[in-house]
Amino acid sequence: MKGQNEKGFTMAETLVSLVITIMILGLALPLFPLLDWKDYEKELEVRQCFLFIQDELNEASTIEFTSTELVVTNGDGDQIYLEQYSDQIRRRVNGKGNELLLGGISQISYLLTESEEALELKITLKGGKTFAGQLYLPFKK
């Protein structure tokens, strides 16, 4: 049956593409352990916690804090406590409830900046990694 177009790949073409694929995988697989997904996930959790606390500050009518506890009074008169509880940061409203914002921490600290326009929040995780950021106050304390 001469003259018919034969479509498809030859055995040689298939073997060459298979060898190239195996070579690429052989070079790429040792790189996967270098990607530390756990740290990336924890960093996202900490950033989310910072954003949540900033939202609480934005809704605040008054703010009080110690080095380890933040007490925010919102427009409805509810007192919201953001504090370290064991190895977690928890949120309580009017001293009731227990909403966990972040786990696996060893220390949390709040400090008013020199300009008194922001709180500096430092969160130290159990592994020793520290995250710091400024939470801007909607008004001066």
Secondary structure by P-SEA (a helix, b strand, c coil): ccccccccccaaaaaaaaaaaaaaaaacccccccccaaaaaaaaaaaaaaaaaaaaaaacccccccccbbbbbccccbbbbbcccccbbbbbccccbbbbccccccbbbbbbcccccbbbbbbbccccbbbbbbbbbcccc
